[in-house]
Amino acid sequence: MNPLRVLMVSDVSPLSGAGGGERVLWEHARGLARRGHAVTVLGRAPEGAAAAALERHGVRVVLFAVGRRSRAGFVRDAVFAAREAARGVLAASGFDVLNVYQPLAGYGVLGLPAARRVPALYTFLSPAPLEYRARERMTHQHVGGVSGRLGSVALWALERACLRRAGRIQVLSEYSAEQLWQLYRIAEDRFVKIPGGVDLRHFAPSDDRTGVRARLGLAKEAPLLLTVRNLEARMGLDTLLHALPRVLARHPGVQLLVAGTGSQRAALESLAAALGVAAHVRFLGFVPDAALAMYYQAADAFVLPTRDLEGFGLVTVEALACGTPVLATPIGATPELLDPLDPALLFDAATPEAIAEGIVAFLERLERDEAAIARLRHAARLHAERRYSWTRAIDALEAELARLVAGTTTALPAAACEACGAPLGGDRLVYRGRRYRRCDTCGTRARATPPNAAELRLRYETAYPRSFAPARIRTPRREMLTSLLRRAGLHAGPGRLLDVGCGGGHLLRAARGEGWRAVGTDLGHAACRAARETAAAPIAQAEATALPFRDGVLDAVTLVNVLDHTAAARRTLEEAARVLRPGGLLVLRVLRLLTATGFEVMSVMNSGLAGAPDGRAGRALGAAVQGVASVAAAVSRGRWLLGPSLEVYARRRPR
């Protein structure tokens, strides 16, 4: 690869290292410079510092000063001081590509004529307007009330302008990609996912954790919890303190270390005293990286109690790299980091009760099975090595910048329609940031970039049970299942029924109440366990395309909102037909709009109500069903979740 001339533009200084944004910026800049690229970082000087130009680790750093006497002056200077500094930098040196990290300086620089000729990547660390509101009243720049709302709107407009100007957008997580859609309506074909990273040499496990504790002056035997956070409201440290009395009631020796600085320190110290846990909490203040790794190594677990806006979590991967399990709230991108390692590390919610329950469960696991925790620590390190090294991140960033400079694009591969086999073409449909393709023959729409089998399995093993807790079935869903069984009874008497994708087991329970001998299958183990508890019915963990039943042994098969969630709709239908007896009942339900789970793969019904064998079912669904069954009836265009649904009741064709 030819060396690139890269100008990075930021609202923060890469030399302060005070927050995650600064650290990502500096690791990107230093990593590219080490590979021979000419990197210049244009950033805001720290408060009280003057404008300056210097070189650090092969990176040229140009800092512009910003006045802070008034909010309006601060914003004005942040935009125009960056613009003036960039004007000189761009005039003195040619650049191949721009990399913008925040909207104020970014807006100032991208508006220059010299910058308009250069391709740009926007690194979306966190949504600027939401960050502003999350820091309300923490500094004199972050105000509340009408002024605060106006400030958020202004930041939204500036960031939107930067995003529209950028050729590509880097996100650190799927959570950030979802925010891009919700705030700015930017689809997935505009962004590239490049996670954050960790210095695997510096953040590494210790073979002598007892010795590390001794060097830090920590208790040798006490259960030790660590959290590293800016001491601000959205970090959830008050929630963690409220959880601590419940933990101490079960494990009175627990110690909590809190590293970090921020506006809430005095309030948090007062809260610890009021709760009677001050003797068990130690506020460390700012801990430099040189010592931070030792605290990670010493801790039994790292606790992340975030309540909002966790776009990635560098501290999470630093702890994992040190072999320290992370116990965290299921907020933002954190589930993406921890689910592939161990879903049990996530708390059920961001509440004191859930946090306390999760910590107690971990400590009891530690006491009961130290060998299992040792294996978990080893797995945590491997997880960080395989996914989150800065080397991997710089590889991806370097490749993306090179593609921008070369002006190359990636065309979608050829794909066939699952319903009728015709080629899939382009389409304007974008849902939750995901772009779809459309079959001109039958109207089926499918994800332009569907997830692979491993991603699907992980989704249904982890996030799916959290999103649809079996004990929390809602009244509309209960009514939908009841009406579906009632209509099924018009076409077949109770017999042997299989519910494919049985989820929490609620349809199975209702079916058994109607006299059916019901069994279920699901892709996820957690769903199978929940369904067995709910329905007291036999459950098998299996793919919808490989059902564990002999040919022709079932009287009815239900596929309720299954075809909306699979990349193999036709194969699923063929497998359902295989296990049905001749004349057996096939019950299908799909949504005319896309599903609400956030992980859609296909919507087989998007083309209206025409063209099926009986003239009422949709073309796409009719095309898929015709090969395996005769449509007996197509009913129910009522509403549930996002929009009208379609139910089809079909007979298995004679063999």
C-alpha positions as CSV (number, residue, x, y, z in Angstrom):
1,M,0.0,0.0,0.0
2,N,1.3,3.5,-0.9
3,P,1.7,5.8,2.1
4,L,-1.3,8.0,2.7
5,R,-1.4,11.6,3.8
6,V,-4.1,11.7,6.5
7,L,-5.5,14.8,8.2
8,M,-7.5,13.9,11.4
9,V,-9.8,16.5,12.8
10,S,-11.1,16.5,16.3
11,D,-12.7,18.6,19.0
12,V,-10.4,17.2,21.6
13,S,-6.6,16.9,22.1
14,P,-5.0,13.6,21.2
15,L,-2.4,14.2,24.0
16,S,-4.7,14.5,27.0
17,G,-5.9,10.9,27.1
18,A,-8.7,12.0,29.4
19,G,-11.5,10.1,27.7
20,G,-12.4,7.3,25.3
21,G,-12.6,9.7,22.3
22,E,-9.1,11.0,22.9
23,R,-7.7,7.5,23.2
24,V,-9.3,6.2,20.1
25,L,-8.1,9.3,18.1
26,W,-4.5,8.8,19.4
27,E,-4.4,5.1,18.8
28,H,-5.6,5.6,15.3
29,A,-3.1,8.3,14.6
30,R,-0.1,6.6,16.2
31,G,-1.0,3.2,14.6
32,L,-1.2,4.7,11.1
33,A,2.1,6.7,11.6
34,R,3.9,3.5,12.6
35,R,2.9,2.0,9.2
36,G,4.6,4.8,7.4
37,H,1.6,7.1,6.7
38,A,2.0,10.8,7.1
39,V,-0.5,11.7,9.8
40,T,-1.5,15.2,11.0
41,V,-3.9,15.6,13.9
42,L,-5.8,18.9,14.1
43,G,-7.3,19.2,17.6
44,R,-8.5,21.5,20.3
45,A,-5.9,22.7,22.8
46,P,-6.7,21.7,26.4
47,E,-8.4,24.3,28.6
48,G,-5.9,27.1,29.4
49,A,-3.4,26.0,26.8
50,A,-2.4,28.1,23.8
51,A,-2.3,27.1,20.2
52,A,0.7,25.0,19.3
53,A,2.3,22.6,16.8
54,L,4.5,19.7,17.8
55,E,5.4,16.1,16.9
56,R,4.8,13.1,19.0
57,H,5.5,9.4,18.1
58,G,5.8,10.3,14.4
59,V,2.4,12.2,14.4
60,R,2.3,15.9,13.7
61,V,-0.1,17.6,16.2
62,V,-1.6,21.0,15.5
63,L,-3.6,22.4,18.4
64,F,-6.0,25.4,18.1
65,A,-7.1,27.5,21.1
66,V,-10.7,28.0,22.0
67,G,-12.2,30.8,24.3
68,R,-14.4,29.5,27.1
69,R,-15.8,32.7,28.6
70,S,-19.3,32.1,27.1
71,R,-21.1,29.2,25.5
72,A,-21.7,31.0,22.2
73,G,-18.1,32.1,22.1
74,F,-16.9,28.6,22.8
75,V,-19.0,27.1,19.9
76,R,-18.0,29.9,17.6
77,D,-14.3,29.5,18.3
78,A,-14.5,25.7,18.1
79,V,-15.8,26.0,14.6
80,F,-13.9,29.0,13.2
81,A,-10.6,28.5,15.1
82,A,-10.5,24.9,13.7
83,R,-11.3,26.4,10.2
84,E,-8.5,28.9,10.4
85,A,-5.9,26.4,11.6
86,A,-7.0,23.9,8.9
87,R,-6.7,26.6,6.3
88,G,-3.0,26.9,7.0
89,V,-2.4,23.2,7.4
90,L,-4.1,22.4,4.0
91,A,-2.2,25.2,2.3
92,A,1.1,23.9,3.5
93,S,0.6,20.2,2.8
94,G,-1.5,18.1,0.5
95,F,-3.7,15.4,2.0
96,D,-5.2,12.3,0.4
97,V,-8.0,11.8,2.9
98,L,-9.7,13.4,5.9
99,N,-10.8,11.6,9.1
100,V,-13.2,13.7,11.2
101,Y,-14.0,12.6,14.8
102,Q,-16.3,15.3,16.1
103,P,-18.8,17.8,14.6
104,L,-17.6,21.3,15.7
105,A,-14.1,21.2,14.3
106,G,-15.3,18.9,11.6
107,Y,-17.9,21.4,10.4
108,G,-15.3,24.1,10.3
109,V,-12.8,22.1,8.3
110,L,-15.2,20.4,5.9
111,G,-16.5,23.7,4.7
112,L,-13.2,24.9,3.3
113,P,-12.8,24.7,-0.5
114,A,-9.5,22.8,-0.1
115,A,-11.2,20.2,2.0
116,R,-14.1,19.7,-0.4
117,R,-11.7,18.1,-2.9
118,V,-10.5,15.5,-0.4
119,P,-12.5,12.3,0.4
120,A,-13.6,12.1,4.1
121,L,-14.3,9.4,6.7
122,Y,-16.4,10.4,9.7
123,T,-15.6,8.4,12.9
124,F,-18.8,8.3,14.8
125,L,-17.8,7.7,18.4
126,S,-21.1,8.9,20.0
127,P,-24.0,11.1,18.9
128,A,-23.0,14.7,19.8
129,P,-26.5,16.0,20.7
130,L,-27.2,13.1,23.1
131,E,-23.7,13.4,24.7
132,Y,-24.5,17.1,25.2
133,R,-27.8,16.4,26.9
134,A,-26.2,13.6,29.0
135,R,-23.8,16.1,30.5
136,E,-26.4,18.7,31.3
137,R,-25.3,21.1,34.0
138,M,-22.0,19.3,34.5
139,T,-20.0,22.2,33.1
140,H,-20.9,25.8,32.2
141,Q,-21.0,24.8,28.6
142,H,-23.6,22.0,29.2
143,V,-26.8,23.8,30.2
144,G,-30.3,22.7,30.7
145,G,-33.7,24.2,29.8
146,V,-34.5,25.9,26.5
147,S,-30.8,26.8,26.0
148,G,-29.8,23.2,26.4
149,R,-32.4,22.0,23.9
150,L,-31.3,24.6,21.4
151,G,-27.7,23.5,21.9
152,S,-28.6,19.9,21.2
153,V,-30.5,20.9,18.0
154,A,-27.4,22.9,16.9
155,L,-25.1,20.0,17.5
156,W,-27.5,17.7,15.6
157,A,-27.5,20.0,12.6
158,L,-23.7,20.3,12.6
159,E,-23.1,16.6,13.0
160,R,-25.7,15.8,10.3
161,A,-23.9,18.2,7.9
162,C,-20.6,16.4,8.6
163,L,-22.1,13.0,8.1
164,R,-23.7,14.0,4.8
165,R,-20.4,15.3,3.6
166,A,-18.4,12.2,4.5
167,G,-18.0,9.5,1.9
168,R,-18.0,6.8,4.6
169,I,-18.8,6.6,8.3
170,Q,-17.0,4.5,10.8
171,V,-19.0,3.0,13.7
172,L,-17.5,1.1,16.6
173,S,-20.6,-1.1,17.2
174,E,-24.0,-2.2,15.9
175,Y,-25.5,0.0,18.6
176,S,-23.8,3.1,17.1
177,A,-25.1,2.0,13.7
178,E,-28.6,1.9,15.1
179,Q,-28.1,5.4,16.5
180,L,-27.0,6.7,13.1
181,W,-30.3,5.5,11.7
182,Q,-32.5,6.8,14.5
183,L,-30.9,10.3,14.6
184,Y,-29.8,10.9,11.0
185,R,-31.5,8.2,8.9
186,I,-28.2,6.9,7.5
187,A,-28.3,3.4,6.1
188,E,-25.9,0.6,6.6
189,D,-24.3,0.9,3.1
190,R,-22.8,4.2,4.2
191,F,-20.8,2.9,7.2
192,V,-18.0,0.5,8.1
193,K,-17.8,-1.2,11.5
194,I,-14.3,-0.9,13.1
195,P,-14.4,-1.6,16.8
196,G,-12.2,0.0,19.4
197,G,-9.1,-1.8,20.7
198,V,-6.7,-2.5,23.5
199,D,-3.0,-2.5,23.9
200,L,-2.5,-6.2,24.4
201,R,1.1,-5.9,25.6
202,H,0.3,-3.4,28.3
203,F,-3.1,-4.7,29.4
204,A,-2.3,-8.4,30.1
205,P,-3.0,-10.9,32.9
206,S,-0.6,-11.3,35.8
207,D,0.7,-14.7,37.0
208,D,0.9,-13.3,40.5
209,R,-2.4,-11.5,41.4
210,T,-1.6,-11.7,45.1
211,G,1.7,-9.9,44.5
212,V,-0.1,-7.3,42.5
213,R,-2.6,-6.7,45.3
214,A,0.3,-6.3,47.7
215,R,2.1,-3.7,45.6
216,L,-1.2,-1.7,45.4
217,G,-1.8,-2.0,49.1
218,L,-5.0,-4.0,48.6
219,A,-6.4,-6.7,50.8
220,K,-5.1,-10.1,49.9
221,E,-8.3,-12.2,50.3
222,A,-11.2,-9.8,50.1
223,P,-13.5,-10.1,47.0
224,L,-12.4,-7.1,45.0
225,L,-14.6,-5.2,42.5
226,L,-13.3,-2.5,40.2
227,T,-14.9,0.1,38.0
228,V,-13.2,2.8,35.9
229,R,-15.5,5.6,34.9
230,N,-15.8,9.3,34.5
231,L,-17.7,10.3,37.6
232,E,-20.7,11.6,35.8
233,A,-24.4,10.8,35.9
234,R,-24.9,8.6,32.9
235,M,-22.1,6.2,34.1
236,G,-24.5,4.7,36.7
237,L,-22.1,4.8,39.6
238,D,-24.9,5.8,42.0
239,T,-26.9,2.7,40.9
240,L,-23.8,0.6,41.7
241,L,-23.6,2.2,45.2
242,H,-27.3,1.5,45.8
243,A,-26.7,-2.1,44.9
244,L,-23.7,-2.5,47.3
245,P,-25.7,-3.0,50.5
246,R,-27.5,-6.0,49.0
247,V,-24.1,-7.4,47.9
248,L,-22.6,-6.9,51.4
249,A,-25.6,-8.6,53.0
250,R,-24.4,-11.8,51.3
251,H,-20.7,-11.1,51.1
252,P,-19.6,-8.7,53.8
253,G,-16.0,-8.6,52.9
254,V,-16.5,-7.1,49.4
255,Q,-14.4,-4.1,48.5
256,L,-15.2,-1.7,45.6
257,L,-12.5,0.4,43.9
258,V,-13.7,3.4,41.9
259,A,-11.2,4.9,39.5
260,G,-11.8,8.2,37.7
261,T,-12.6,11.8,38.1
262,G,-15.6,14.0,37.4
263,S,-18.2,16.4,38.7
264,Q,-20.1,13.8,40.7
265,R,-17.3,12.7,43.0
266,A,-18.4,14.6,46.1
267,A,-22.0,13.5,45.6
268,L,-21.0,9.8,45.2
269,E,-18.8,9.9,48.3
270,S,-21.8,11.4,50.2
271,L,-24.1,8.7,48.9
272,A,-21.7,5.9,49.9
273,A,-21.7,7.4,53.4
274,A,-25.5,7.7,53.5
275,L,-25.9,4.1,52.4
276,G,-23.4,2.9,55.1
277,V,-21.0,1.4,52.6
278,A,-18.2,4.0,52.7
279,A,-15.8,1.6,54.5
280,H,-16.2,-0.7,51.5
281,V,-15.7,1.9,48.8
282,R,-12.4,3.5,47.8
283,F,-12.3,6.4,45.4
284,L,-8.9,6.3,43.6
285,G,-9.2,9.4,41.5
286,F,-7.4,9.5,38.1
287,V,-5.3,6.4,37.6
288,P,-2.7,6.6,34.8
289,D,-2.4,3.8,32.3
290,A,0.9,2.6,33.9
291,A,-0.9,1.7,37.1
292,L,-4.4,1.0,35.6
293,A,-3.4,-2.5,34.3
294,M,-2.4,-3.5,37.8
295,Y,-5.8,-2.6,39.2
296,Y,-7.5,-4.7,36.4
297,Q,-5.2,-7.6,37.2
298,A,-5.9,-7.4,40.9
299,A,-9.7,-7.3,40.7
300,D,-11.9,-10.4,40.8
301,A,-14.4,-8.6,38.5
302,F,-14.8,-5.3,36.7
303,V,-18.2,-3.7,37.0
304,L,-19.7,-1.5,34.3
305,P,-23.0,0.0,35.6
306,T,-23.6,2.3,32.6
307,R,-27.2,3.6,32.3
308,D,-27.0,5.3,28.8
309,L,-24.8,5.9,25.7
310,E,-22.2,3.1,25.9
311,G,-21.1,3.3,22.3
312,F,-18.3,0.8,22.8
313,G,-16.4,0.6,26.1
314,L,-12.6,0.7,25.9
315,V,-12.5,-0.1,29.7
316,T,-14.4,-3.3,29.0
317,V,-11.9,-4.7,26.5
318,E,-9.0,-3.5,28.7
319,A,-10.4,-5.5,31.6
320,L,-10.9,-8.5,29.4
321,A,-7.4,-8.2,28.1
322,C,-6.1,-8.5,31.7
323,G,-8.2,-11.6,32.1
324,T,-10.7,-9.9,34.4
325,P,-14.4,-10.8,33.9
326,V,-16.7,-7.8,33.2
327,L,-20.1,-7.7,34.9
328,A,-22.2,-5.1,33.1
329,T,-25.6,-3.6,32.4
330,P,-27.2,-4.6,29.1
331,I,-26.8,-1.0,27.8
332,G,-25.6,0.2,24.4
333,A,-22.8,-1.8,22.8
334,T,-21.9,-3.8,25.9
335,P,-24.0,-6.9,25.0
336,E,-22.1,-7.0,21.6
337,L,-18.8,-7.3,23.5
338,L,-19.9,-9.8,26.2
339,D,-22.5,-12.0,24.6
340,P,-19.9,-14.0,22.5
341,L,-17.8,-14.5,25.7
342,D,-20.5,-15.4,28.3
343,P,-24.1,-13.9,28.3
344,A,-24.2,-14.6,32.1
345,L,-21.9,-11.6,32.6
346,L,-24.7,-9.2,31.7
347,F,-27.1,-8.0,34.4
348,D,-30.8,-8.3,33.7
349,A,-31.3,-4.6,33.9
350,A,-29.6,-1.3,34.9
351,T,-31.2,-1.3,38.4
352,P,-29.7,-1.7,41.8
353,E,-31.6,-5.0,42.3
354,A,-30.3,-6.5,39.0
355,I,-26.8,-5.3,39.5
356,A,-26.7,-6.7,43.1
357,E,-28.2,-10.1,41.9
358,G,-25.6,-10.3,39.1
359,I,-22.6,-9.5,41.4
360,V,-23.8,-12.0,44.1
361,A,-24.2,-14.7,41.5
362,F,-20.7,-14.1,40.2
363,L,-19.2,-14.1,43.7
364,E,-21.0,-17.3,44.6
365,R,-19.7,-18.9,41.4
366,L,-16.2,-17.7,42.4
367,E,-16.5,-19.4,45.8
368,R,-18.1,-22.6,44.4
369,D,-15.9,-23.2,41.4
370,E,-12.6,-21.4,41.2
371,A,-11.5,-23.5,38.3
372,A,-14.5,-22.3,36.2
373,I,-13.6,-18.7,37.0
374,A,-10.0,-19.4,36.0
375,R,-11.2,-20.7,32.7
376,L,-13.4,-17.6,32.3
377,R,-10.4,-15.4,32.9
378,H,-8.4,-17.2,30.3
379,A,-11.3,-17.0,27.8
380,A,-11.6,-13.3,28.5
381,R,-8.0,-12.8,27.4
382,L,-8.5,-14.9,24.3
383,H,-11.7,-12.9,23.5
384,A,-9.8,-9.6,23.6
385,E,-6.9,-11.0,21.5
386,R,-9.1,-12.4,18.8
387,R,-11.4,-9.4,18.4
388,Y,-10.1,-6.2,19.9
389,S,-6.4,-5.6,19.3
390,W,-5.5,-2.2,18.0
391,T,-3.6,-4.0,15.3
392,R,-6.9,-5.3,13.9
393,A,-8.5,-1.9,14.2
394,I,-5.7,-0.2,12.4
395,D,-5.8,-2.9,9.7
396,A,-9.4,-2.1,9.0
397,L,-9.0,1.7,9.2
398,E,-6.0,1.7,6.9
399,A,-7.9,-0.4,4.3
400,E,-11.0,1.8,4.5
401,L,-9.0,5.0,4.1
402,A,-7.2,3.5,1.1
403,R,-10.6,2.6,-0.5
404,L,-11.8,6.1,0.0
405,V,-8.7,7.5,-1.7
406,A,-9.0,5.0,-4.6
407,G,-12.7,5.7,-4.9
408,T,-13.6,2.0,-4.9
409,T,-17.0,0.6,-4.0
410,T,-18.2,-2.9,-3.2
411,A,-21.0,-4.2,-5.3
412,L,-23.7,-6.5,-3.8
413,P,-23.2,-10.1,-4.8
414,A,-25.8,-11.8,-7.0
415,A,-28.6,-13.4,-5.0
416,A,-31.7,-15.3,-5.8
417,C,-35.2,-14.8,-4.3
418,E,-36.0,-17.3,-1.6
419,A,-39.7,-17.4,-2.6
420,C,-39.5,-17.9,-6.4
421,G,-35.8,-18.2,-7.3
422,A,-35.7,-15.1,-9.5
423,P,-32.8,-12.7,-9.1
424,L,-33.0,-10.0,-6.5
425,G,-32.5,-6.5,-7.7
426,G,-32.2,-3.1,-6.0
427,D,-34.8,-1.4,-3.9
428,R,-35.3,1.9,-2.0
429,L,-36.6,0.2,1.1
430,V,-34.5,0.9,4.2
431,Y,-35.7,-0.2,7.6
432,R,-33.8,0.6,10.9
433,G,-30.8,1.5,8.8
434,R,-30.8,-1.8,6.9
435,R,-31.1,-1.7,3.1
436,Y,-33.2,-4.3,1.3
437,R,-33.3,-5.9,-2.1
438,R,-36.4,-6.8,-4.0
439,C,-37.5,-9.5,-6.4
440,D,-39.4,-8.0,-9.4
441,T,-41.1,-11.3,-10.1
442,C,-42.9,-11.9,-6.8
443,G,-42.2,-8.9,-4.6
444,T,-40.2,-10.6,-1.9
445,R,-37.7,-8.3,-0.1
446,A,-34.6,-9.5,1.6
447,R,-31.8,-7.9,3.6
448,A,-29.1,-6.6,1.2
449,T,-26.4,-7.9,3.6
450,P,-28.0,-10.7,5.7
451,P,-26.2,-11.9,8.8
452,N,-24.4,-15.2,8.7
453,A,-25.5,-18.4,10.5
454,A,-23.1,-17.8,13.5
455,E,-24.6,-14.2,14.0
456,L,-28.1,-15.6,13.8
457,R,-27.4,-18.3,16.4
458,L,-25.7,-15.8,18.7
459,R,-28.7,-13.5,18.4
460,Y,-31.2,-16.1,19.3
461,E,-29.1,-17.5,22.1
462,T,-28.5,-14.2,23.8
463,A,-30.4,-11.0,22.8
464,Y,-33.6,-12.7,21.8
465,P,-34.3,-14.1,25.3
466,R,-33.6,-10.7,26.8
467,S,-35.9,-8.9,24.3
468,F,-38.8,-11.3,24.7
469,A,-38.7,-12.6,28.3
470,P,-41.0,-15.6,28.5
471,A,-42.7,-14.4,31.6
472,R,-43.6,-11.1,30.0
473,I,-46.0,-12.1,27.3
474,R,-48.2,-9.1,26.3
475,T,-51.9,-9.1,25.9
476,P,-51.9,-8.4,22.1
477,R,-49.6,-11.4,21.6
478,R,-51.7,-13.6,23.7
479,E,-54.8,-12.6,21.8
480,M,-53.0,-13.2,18.5
481,L,-52.0,-16.7,19.5
482,T,-55.5,-17.5,20.7
483,S,-57.1,-16.4,17.5
484,L,-54.5,-18.2,15.4
485,L,-55.3,-21.5,17.2
486,R,-59.0,-20.9,16.9
487,R,-58.8,-20.4,13.1
488,A,-56.5,-23.4,12.9
489,G,-59.3,-25.4,14.5
490,L,-61.6,-24.6,11.7
491,H,-59.3,-26.6,9.3
492,A,-58.1,-29.4,11.5
493,G,-59.0,-31.2,14.7
494,P,-56.5,-31.4,17.6
495,G,-53.6,-33.8,16.8
496,R,-49.8,-33.7,16.8
497,L,-48.7,-30.1,16.4
498,L,-45.2,-28.8,16.0
499,D,-44.5,-25.1,16.7
500,V,-41.2,-24.2,14.9
501,G,-39.5,-21.3,16.6
502,C,-41.5,-21.7,19.8
503,G,-39.7,-18.9,21.6
504,G,-41.1,-18.6,25.2
505,G,-43.6,-21.5,24.7
506,H,-46.8,-19.5,24.9
507,L,-48.4,-20.9,21.7
508,L,-47.5,-24.4,22.9
509,R,-49.2,-23.9,26.2
510,A,-52.3,-22.5,24.5
511,A,-52.3,-25.4,22.0
512,R,-52.1,-28.0,24.8
513,G,-55.0,-26.2,26.5
514,E,-57.0,-26.7,23.2
515,G,-56.3,-30.5,23.2
516,W,-53.3,-30.5,20.8
517,R,-50.4,-32.9,21.5
518,A,-47.9,-30.1,21.1
519,V,-44.1,-30.1,20.8
520,G,-41.7,-27.3,19.9
521,T,-38.3,-26.5,18.4
522,D,-36.2,-23.4,18.6
523,L,-32.7,-22.3,17.5
524,G,-31.7,-21.0,20.9
525,H,-31.0,-23.1,24.0
526,A,-32.3,-20.3,26.3
527,A,-35.6,-20.2,24.4
528,C,-36.0,-24.0,24.5
529,R,-35.5,-24.0,28.3
530,A,-38.0,-21.2,28.7
531,A,-40.5,-22.9,26.5
532,R,-40.2,-26.1,28.4
533,E,-40.9,-24.3,31.7
534,T,-43.8,-22.3,30.2
535,A,-45.6,-25.1,28.3
536,A,-44.5,-28.3,30.1
537,A,-44.1,-29.7,26.6
538,P,-41.3,-31.6,24.8
539,I,-38.8,-29.2,23.2
540,A,-35.9,-29.8,20.9
541,Q,-33.2,-27.4,20.0
542,A,-33.0,-27.5,16.2
543,E,-32.7,-25.4,13.0
544,A,-35.9,-24.8,11.2
545,T,-34.3,-26.3,8.1
546,A,-33.4,-29.5,9.9
547,L,-36.3,-30.7,12.1
548,P,-35.7,-33.8,14.2
549,F,-38.8,-35.7,13.0
550,R,-39.5,-38.5,10.6
551,D,-41.4,-37.8,7.4
552,G,-45.2,-37.4,7.6
553,V,-45.6,-37.8,11.3
554,L,-47.3,-34.5,12.3
555,D,-50.9,-33.3,11.9
556,A,-50.0,-29.5,12.0
557,V,-46.9,-27.3,11.8
558,T,-47.0,-23.6,12.9
559,L,-44.5,-21.1,11.6
560,V,-45.5,-17.9,13.5
561,N,-43.2,-15.0,12.5
562,V,-40.5,-17.4,11.5
563,L,-40.2,-16.7,7.8
564,D,-39.7,-13.0,8.6
565,H,-36.5,-14.0,10.4
566,T,-34.8,-16.6,8.3
567,A,-32.5,-16.4,5.3
568,A,-33.8,-19.8,4.1
569,A,-37.6,-19.3,3.9
570,R,-38.1,-21.9,1.1
571,R,-36.0,-24.5,2.8
572,T,-37.9,-23.9,6.0
573,L,-41.2,-24.5,4.2
574,E,-40.0,-27.6,2.5
575,E,-38.8,-29.0,5.8
576,A,-42.2,-28.3,7.4
577,A,-43.9,-30.0,4.5
578,R,-41.6,-33.1,4.9
579,V,-42.7,-33.7,8.5
580,L,-46.4,-33.1,7.8
581,R,-48.6,-36.0,6.9
582,P,-50.5,-35.7,3.5
583,G,-53.4,-33.3,4.2
584,G,-51.7,-32.0,7.4
585,L,-52.2,-28.3,8.2
586,L,-49.5,-25.8,7.6
587,V,-50.1,-22.5,9.6
588,L,-48.0,-19.5,8.5
589,R,-47.9,-16.0,9.9
590,V,-45.8,-13.1,8.6
591,L,-45.9,-9.4,9.1
592,R,-46.7,-7.2,6.1
593,L,-44.2,-4.8,7.6
594,L,-40.9,-5.8,9.0
595,T,-40.5,-7.3,12.4
596,A,-39.7,-5.4,15.5
597,T,-36.8,-7.5,16.8
598,G,-34.1,-5.4,15.1
599,F,-32.5,-8.4,13.4
600,E,-34.6,-8.8,10.3
601,V,-33.4,-11.0,7.5
602,M,-36.4,-11.3,5.2
603,S,-39.9,-10.1,4.8
604,V,-41.8,-12.5,2.5
605,M,-44.9,-10.4,2.4
606,N,-44.4,-6.9,1.0
607,S,-46.3,-6.8,-2.3
608,G,-50.0,-6.4,-1.5
609,L,-52.8,-9.0,-1.7
610,A,-52.9,-10.4,-5.2
611,G,-51.7,-13.4,-7.2
612,A,-51.8,-16.3,-4.8
613,P,-53.8,-19.4,-5.6
614,D,-56.9,-18.2,-3.8
615,G,-56.4,-14.5,-4.9
616,R,-56.1,-13.2,-1.3
617,A,-52.6,-14.1,0.0
618,G,-49.7,-12.0,-1.1
619,R,-47.7,-12.8,-4.2
620,A,-44.5,-13.5,-2.4
621,L,-46.0,-15.8,0.2
622,G,-48.1,-17.5,-2.3
623,A,-45.1,-18.2,-4.5
624,A,-43.3,-19.8,-1.6
625,V,-46.2,-21.9,-0.4
626,Q,-47.4,-23.2,-3.7
627,G,-44.6,-25.7,-4.1
628,V,-45.4,-27.6,-0.9
629,A,-49.1,-27.0,-0.1
630,S,-52.5,-26.0,-1.3
631,V,-53.8,-22.8,0.3
632,A,-56.9,-23.5,2.2
633,A,-57.5,-19.9,3.5
634,A,-55.8,-16.6,4.0
635,V,-57.1,-14.5,6.7
636,S,-56.3,-11.9,9.4
637,R,-55.1,-8.6,8.2
638,G,-55.3,-7.1,11.7
639,R,-52.6,-5.2,13.5
640,W,-49.9,-6.4,15.9
641,L,-46.6,-4.8,16.6
642,L,-45.8,-2.6,13.6
643,G,-48.6,-3.3,11.1
644,P,-51.0,-5.6,9.4
645,S,-50.1,-9.3,9.4
646,L,-51.0,-12.1,7.1
647,E,-52.0,-15.6,8.2
648,V,-52.2,-18.5,5.7
649,Y,-53.6,-22.0,6.5
650,A,-52.6,-24.6,3.9
651,R,-52.9,-28.4,3.4
652,R,-49.9,-30.6,2.7
653,R,-50.1,-31.8,-0.9
654,P,-50.4,-35.6,-1.4
655,R,-47.1,-37.2,-2.0
